[in-house]
Amino acid sequence: MSNERKKLLNVGAGHPDSGAKIPAFFQNNHWKEIRLDIDKNNQPDVLGTMLDMPEIKDSSIDAIYSSHNIEHLYPDEIPIALKEFKRVLKTDGLVVIACPDLQSAAKMIAEDKLLDIAYKSPAGIVTPFDIVYSHRNFTGRDKPYMAHHGGFTLTTLIDTLKSNGFVSVVGKRRQSFFDLWVCASIEDKTKEELNMMRTIISAPVVKKPSLPTDF
């Protein structure tokens, strides 16, 4: 039996000292983390963007973790990124995606609470405005890549993955953190495997203290 560790591609990993964590499911000796980021100052293993990962070989990755990156893409770029995810994934591989929950933010906005506190993060106070448009402390004309160019409810995120070739998709809303979590596979999974995927996205993860810069 091979003792080779499985490979987790952490997209938009951020700086090693940021305090960001990968999901607990991957925090063991069975997994090797490969950190990808667009910012060389974050000391990634692979410098690049989720839209184009030429250094990652076809069908070489067992799982992808993408935390708060997909909302930075323009709508027409999302299929490109998901196609790239499928390219590097093994047939039985998994994708774990976390992103803001626009449904929860919209509820506060509808109550005229656009700039009220939604939750507190290591980066500071987060409001519905920050959830929709990106955190004001990190955006500016000199940092266009930090702006949000899209967003999802849980239904639309699941539908987007399925319409782009992911057959098995499970998801959940973490309303207290105003975020969405999904786990997806390009192959049809059994009931037991789907339950395992739900376990992956149910474990607590420390939120990133700053916004990711993979795009």
Secondary structure, DSSP 8 states (H G I E B T S, - for coil): -----EEEEEET---TTS-----GGG-STTEEEEEEES-GGG--SEE-BTTB-TTS-TT-EEEEEEES-GGGS-GGGHHHHHHHHHHHEEEEEEEEEEEEBHHHHHHHHHTT-TTS--EEETTEEE-HHHHHH--TTT--TT-GGGS----B-HHHHHHHHHHTT--EEEEEEETTTTEEEEEEESS---HHHHHHHHHHHHS-----SS-----
